[in-house]
Amino acid sequence: MAEPHDESPTAEIFRFDRSDTLLRKVMESAAVGMCLVGVGGRLIYANRAYETMLGYGQGECLGLEGEALIYAEDRDEVLDQLRDLMIGELGEFRLECRMARRDGSPIWVSASASLLRSEITGNPVYAIVQLLNIEAQKRAEAALAYGEARWNSALDAAQQGVWDADVRADSVYYSRSWKTMRGFDPDEEVDSAKESWLARLHPDDRDRIRATVDLQSTGEDGYGTLEYRERHRDGHYIWILSRGRPIEWDDRGNVLRTVGTDTDITHLKKAEAELAAERERLRVTLQSIGDGVISIDARSRITFMNPTAESMTGWTLAEALGRRLEQVFSIVEEGSGRIATSPVARCLADGEVVFLDEDVVLVGRHAERRDIRSSASPLRAADGTIQGAVLVFQDVTASRALQKQLAHSATHDALTGLPNRLAFERALISVSDEARRDLRTHALCFIDLDRFKPVNDTAGHAAGDALLRHVAQVIRSCCRRQDFAARIGGDEFALLLADCPMSGAERVAQKLVDAIAAIEFHWDDKVYRIGASVGVTAITSRLANPAELMNEADAACYAAKAGGRSRVMLYEAA
């Protein structure tokens, strides 16, 4: 291969010798971006893959300063490596960095470089640099990190400690919640040896757990759940409920990896012990049990109430005696508010135990409302005749509230509070069916933020999260009450406009674009501005396939971005 002049900072453009025809063809047709950098720092050769990767036309890279092609935030690190290469401190180097496309946007690459010296003088002639596009890999890594952060946050919020035992590495991973549950610092390294863990167990539990923990690791039935006491960092013992099972095996069926969760059930164990002691002391009476208990005779008139029932109904035993049950125990359906059927009526009629697990609300004497679960059991005489029934009911207000909260979390984005992609897809299916069935016209808007990534890159993810929350509020403020806004991806949102023609949808979309463009986001004494590109498509009887509707809106949004960003594009115009 020919050697360019290497002493001038404006080195000649590299030319292949005739004898290097095969090498030239190989380099020019390679899928990997390749270039030669002269000792003066300028590009003296670049193959087509290199030019295409960075958005340059053929030959446009030649003569450019190499450092100008490196993304500003990564430039110092790459130049340090290249400088060490040129002076001989490195034989070659490989790193991941961002290059700058012609339009200034970054692209992640895996870069490797080596130095070619003159066969005559031994001086450096040029550096051979190869670039491999790893954008897809970086996006996948970011998505994986986001997913892991989301699940870790969910587990932390639920106070579930996660452990992951890997036989191959002879190590156990402990989550932050697992550590804090036991009084360890969240970032502290905890000895994962089995004997170290067993040493922290209560002496009365140690032998039992030692004998059964290996059975949990094998997945044997009946041993997936363990309860034991473990010493807290400050010296007291806490009760742990540990659930685990194997998730990886080798070819011979041996367990390689077991994963599980630990829950601090100290408060539950304490409650169990206290209740057991109370029941043992007062087992001849129902005065102290935690459930509401009402006894009625065969005519459904009250003969007994325990204190819990008095508290929940607002009636004392003296006031309730002889009254019909429905006067004291008033229950309604949660959704409709209609009077619900008492389980006692069916119990007396059928002579069987009846459970009422539907969502019903007990309305107290003073209008207090409690979600309850109840059951009724018949009271029989020695000859089998029904003499009455016992109604037992529990206040499940907290657990039902938690169920509703979990149901809400499953369909809403934890960061912005907007419905998530799953909820949006369901809503899109519903309005698509409605458009086809009732010949109504709706609109779908696909919203993609512009210039959002620099906020994350420069200000950090906390700033990005705060900005996304603000954008969600702006989107809500631009919508009608009957419209449906959702966050469907990182910086992507969607909007369903009910009974809205395309002209109206275009106005709403432009309102969104203007409102988002007007945001002045302040973070660490800096002001950031973003924009939004919106694609709009109509939901009519002509097309009711949700997937195709999303493709149309996405295509229109892509056209909006291609047309200069921060604008609205209708699918018909796209």
N, C-alpha and C positions, 0 to 999 in steps of 0.2 A: 504493500500500500504506500502511496505517496505521503510524504510528510510536509505539512504546511510550514511556513516560516513561524518560529515559535518565540521570537524575541520581541515582536511588536504587539502592543495591546490591540491593534487592528489587524489580527492575523488573517491571512488569505483564506478564502473559502476552500474547504477540503475537496480535493479531486482524487478519484480512484485511478490507479494505474490500469493499463489495459489488462495486465495479468490478474487484476483483482476483479474481473467481470463477474465471476460467480459469487464472490463475497459481496459485491455491490448489490447483485440481485437478491441475495439472501437478506441483507439488511433492509433493502427497500421494500421487500414483500413481507417482512416479519410483522406479526400481529402485535408484538411488544414495541412500545415507543423507544427509539434509540437515537442518541445524538452524540456528537463529539464536541467537547468544550476545550478551546485552546488555552494556553497558559495565561493569556491575557483576560480570560473570563468570558470571551464571546463564543457563540455557537458557530462552528465552522462546518457542521453537517447535521442534518436531522432527517430521519426517514419519514415516510408518509404517515405511518401510525402515530408518530410523535406529534406531527403537525395537526393531524385530525383530533387527537386527544385534547390538545390545547386550543382548538378552534382556529388554527391558522391555515391559510391557503398554501399551496405548494411553493416552497422557497421563501416564504415570508418570515420564517424564524431565523434565517441565516444572518449572521452579523449582529444579532441582538445580544445584549448583556445577559449572561446566564442568570444572574441574581434577580433580574427583573421578571423572570418567569417563575420565580418561587413566591408563593403566597407570603405576604408580609409577616404574618405572625409566626411562620416557620422558617423565615429566611436566615436568621442568625444561626440556628442550629445546623442547617444544611451547609451554609458557607463555612462554618467552623470545620465540619467534616471534610469538605472539599479542600479547604486550605491545608489541613493535616495530610490529606492525600497527596497534594501537589509537592509538599516539602518532604515527603517520604516517611512521615511518622505513621501513616497507615498504608497498607498494601491495597486495601479495598474497603468499602463500607457499604452497609445496607441499612435502610431505615424507612419508616413510614412518615410521609409528610404531605402537605398540600401544595400543589402547583397552582399558578394563576392562569386561568384561561384568558383568551384574548379580550373577552368582555369584563375581565376582572374577577369573575366568580371563581371560587376555589374548587379543586378536584383532588380527592385523596388518591395517592399513588404509593406503591411500594417501589422505592428507588434504590438502585445499586450502581456503584461506580468503581472503576478500576483505572489505573494510570498506565499509559504506554510511554516508554522512554525511547529516545533515539538510540539505534544500534551503534551509531558512530560516536556520539558525545556522551551518551548516558543521561542527558538532560531530559526533563519531562517534555513530551511533545503535545499530548492532549489527554484529556480524561474521557473515557467511554462511559456514558451514562445510559441506563436502561430504566424505563418507567412501565409499571404494570398498574392498570386502573383497578382500584379496590373500593370504588364508591359503593357498590352493592354490598360488599362485606361490611363497610363502616355503617351503612344504614341498618343492616341486620344486627350488628352489635348494639347500635343505639336502641333498636326496637327491643332486643333482648334485655338490655339494661333497664329500659322503661318498664317492661313486663315484670321483671324481678322486683323492681322498686315498688310497683303497685301491689304485688302479692305480699311482699314483706310488710308494707304499710298496713294491709288488711289484717295480716296475722298479728302484727304489733297492736293494732287497735282492738283485736279480739283477745289480747293477752294470751296468745298461744306461743309457747316456746318451741322452736323447731330444732330437731337434731337429725344428723345424717351420718350414719356409721358406714365407713368404707373398709371392708376387710382387706382389700388389695393394698391400700395405703396404711393400714393399721392406724386409722385416725378417725376422729369424730368431729364433725362441724357442729357448732352451737350458735344459734341465732342470738341477736342482741336481747330479745325478750327472754330467751332461755336463761341468759346470764343475769339479767336484772331481777328475774324471779327469785334467784338464789342469793342476791346481794352482791354479785360480781359487777365490776365495771363493764359496761357494754363492749369496750374495746380490749378488755383483758384477755390474755391467753389462758385458757383453762386446760389443765391436764386431762387428756382424753382417755387415759388408761382405765380399764374396767375396774381394777382394784382401787384406784384413787376415787372413783365414783362410789364404789361399794363402801369405802371407808366413811363416806359422808352420810350413809343411810343410818336410820335408827337401829340400834342393836336388835330390837325385837323383830325388825323387818328384814335384816340383812340376809339371814340364811334362806328365808323364803324367796326373796328376790334373786339371790345367787342361783337358786335351783330352777327358777322359771324364766330368767331374762334370756337365756340362750334359746328357750322354746319360742319366745316372742320373735327372736331373730330368724327362726326357721319358718315362721308363718304358721305354726301348728295351731289348729283350731282351739279356741278357748283361752289362748295366751296372748292375744293381740292387745289386751288392755291390762295394765298393771296399776295397782295403787300402793303407795309406800310413803314413808316419811323421810325427808332429807334435811340435813342440817343446813340452815341458812348461814350466811357469812357472819352474821352477828351472834350466832350461837344457838338460836331457837330452832325448832323443827317445823317444817311446813309439809303439808300433805300434797303429794303429786299424783295426778292421774295421767298415766303415760299410755299413749296409743301408738302402735308402730306395726309395720309390716315390711317384708322384703320387696324390693322393686327390681333387683338385678340378680341373675344367676349365671353360673358358668355352664359349659356344655354338659357337665355331669350332674347338674341340678344343685350344686352347692351355692348357697347364698353369698353374693358378693357385696351387696349393699342393702341396708335397711334404713328407712326414713320414718320419722314419727313426730308427734307433737306432745308436749307436756303442758298440763294445765294445773295451776295452783288451786286446789280444792279445799284449802285449809278452812275457809269460811263455811263450806258445805259440810265438812266433817265435824266442825264445831257445832253446827246447827243440828246435825244428826245425833251427836252425842247428847246435846242438851235435850232434844226432843225425846230421845230414848229414856233418859233419866227421868224426865217429867212423866212420861207415860208409865214408867215402872212404878213411880211413887203414887201416881193417881190413876192407876189402870182401872179402878172400879167406877170411875166417873169420866164424863166427857167434858168437864169444865175447862180443861186447859189445852185441848188439841187445837192445832192451828187452822183446821178447816171449819167452815161454818156447818153446823149440824142442826137440822130441824126434824122433829118427829111429829107425824100426824096420825090420826086414827083413820078408821075405814071410811069416815065421812069427809076426810080431807081437812079436818080441823086440827089446829096446832096443839100439841101436848107438851112439847119441850123445845127449847132453843139453848144452845150453848153461847158463851160470851162472844165468840167470833161471829156467830150468826147475828147476835144483837148489834154488834158494831157495824156489820156490813149492811144490814137492813134498816138500821135506825130505830128498830122496835125493841123494847125490853121484853123479857119473858112474861112479866106480869101483864103487860099491855097486850101481848100477842096470844096468850092462852085462850083457847076456845074460838079464835078467829079462823076463817077459812084461809088456806095457804096463799091463794092468789092475792089476798089483801095485804099480806106481809112480804111475800116473795114475788115481787113484780119484775118480770123479765120481758125484754123486747128484742126484736131482731136488730142487729147493729146497723145494717144497711138501710132497711125500709122504715124502721121504727115501729113496725107492727108488733102487736102482742104475741110473744112466743109461747108455744105449748110447753107446759111444765113436764119434766120427765116423770113426775109423780103420777099424773093422770094415766099415762101408759103403763106405769108399773102396777098400779092398782087394778087396771083392766086386764093386763096379761099375766100378772103374777111373776114377772121376770125382772131381773136387774136391767135398768135402762140408763144408758149414758147419753149425755147431751154435750157434744163437743162442738156444735155449730157456734158461729160467732154471735153470742147473745150478751146482752148487757143487763146487769141488775140495777134497777133504779131504786135507790134508797128512799126512805120516808121523807127526807129533806132534799130530794132530787139529786143526791150523789149518784154518780154512775161508775160502775166497775165492770170490766170484762170478766166473765166467770166461765168456769167449766164445772159441770155438775153431774151427779148420778143419783139414782133412787133405787133402793133395795126394799123388797117386801118384808114385812114382819109377820111371821106366821105363828099360829097357836100350835099346841102339841098335836092337834088333829089335822093340821095342814091348812086350816082356813086363814085367810088374810085378815089380819087385825089392823093393819095400817102400813106405814112405810117410813123409811128414814131417808131424808134428803141430805146429801153431802155436797158442798160446793166450795170451790176455791177461787180466790182472786188471782186472775192471770193477766191483769192489766199490763204489768211490766213485760211479761214474756210475749204477749201479743204485740205490744209496741215494738219490741225487739224484732219480731218476725216482720212487722211492717217496715221497720228500718232496713232490715236485710233485703227485703223485696225491693225497696226503693234503691238500695245500693246496687242491686243486680241490674237495674235498668237506667241508672244515672251515672254520669261521669263524676268521679270523686273530686276532681280538681275544680270544675266550673259549676257543678250542680245541674248542668243541663242533662237532658236525656242522652244516653249513650248510643252507640251504633246499633246495638241489638234492639233497643226501643224504637229507634228511628226506622229500621227495616220493617218492624211490625207495623208502624204507623203508615209507611209507604205502601205496604201491601193492602192495608185497610182502605186508604184513599184511592188506590188504583182500582180496587174492586168496586168502590163506590162510584167512581167515574164511569166505569163500564156499565154498571147496573142502572144508575140513575141519570146517565148522560150529563153529568156535571163536569165542570172544568176547574181544575186546580193547577197549581204551579209548584215546581221543584227548583230550588236554588242551591247550587253547590258553591260554597265560599271557601277560597283558599287564601290565606294571609300572604302578603308580599313583604319581603325584607324582615321576616320574623327571625330567621336563623341568626343574623348578626347580633340580635339581642341576646340570644342564648349563648352565642360564642364569646361575646365581649363582656356582658353583664352577668352571665351565669344562669343556671337553670331556675334559681329562685326568682330572678327577675322575669324569666320567660313564663314561669307559672303565674306570677302576679299579673303579667300582661294578658295572658290567656283568660284569666278570670275577669279582667276589665273588659276585654273584647266580648265575652259572653254576656256581660251586663248591657253592653251597647247593642248587641244583636237583639236581646230581649226588648229593649226600649224601642226598637224600630218595628216591632211586630205587633199585630193585633192579638187580642186574648185568645182567639180561636186558632191562631197559627201555631206551628210546631217547630221549635228550634232545637237542634241537637249538635253535640260535638262528636264527630265520627272518626277522628284521627288526630294526630299530633297538633297541627295548626289548621285543620280542616273542619268546617262546620257545614251543616245543611239546614234548609228551611223549607217547610211545607206551608204553602199559602192556600188556605181553603177558599173555594168559590172565588177564584181570582183569575181574570183573563191575563194574557201575556202583557198587555199594556200596563195593567196595574202592577203585575209582578216586576216589570222593568222599573217602575217608579220606586217600589219598595227596595229592589236590589240597589238602585242608584243611591237611595237614601242610606243604605247600609255602607256602601263604598265611601260616601261622603263622611258619614259619622266615624268610620274607622280611620279614614285619612286625617280626621281632625283630632285624633287622640295625640296628646303630648304626654308621653310616658316618662316620668322622672325616676331615675335610679342612680344612687351614688353621685349626685350633683351633675348627672348627664341627662339629656333629653333625647329620647328615641322616638322616631316616627315610623309607622308601618303603613301598609295599605292592604287592600283586598281586591282580588279578582273574583268575579261572580259569573257563573254560567247558569242560564235559566232555560228550563224546558217546560212544556205544557203537559199536564196529566189529563188526558181526555179518553174517550172510548176508543179512539184510533189505536192507542197503545196503552195497555194496562200491565205490561210486564215490568216489575220493579227493577230488575237488573238492566234492562234496556233503557229505562228512564234514567237510572244513575249514569249509564254510559253517555247518554245524550248530554246531561247536565255537566258531566266531567269533561266531555269534548268541548262544550261551549266555554267552560272555565279555562281549559287549555288554550283555546283560541283567544280568550281575553288576555291571558298572560303573554301569548305570542304577539298580541297586538300592542303591547306596551304596558301591561299590568294596570292595576288600580282602575279597572273599568268593568262594565257589564257587557256580556255577550249573550244574545238569545240564540237558542239552538238553530232556529230557522235561518238566522243570519250567519251562523258559523259555517 
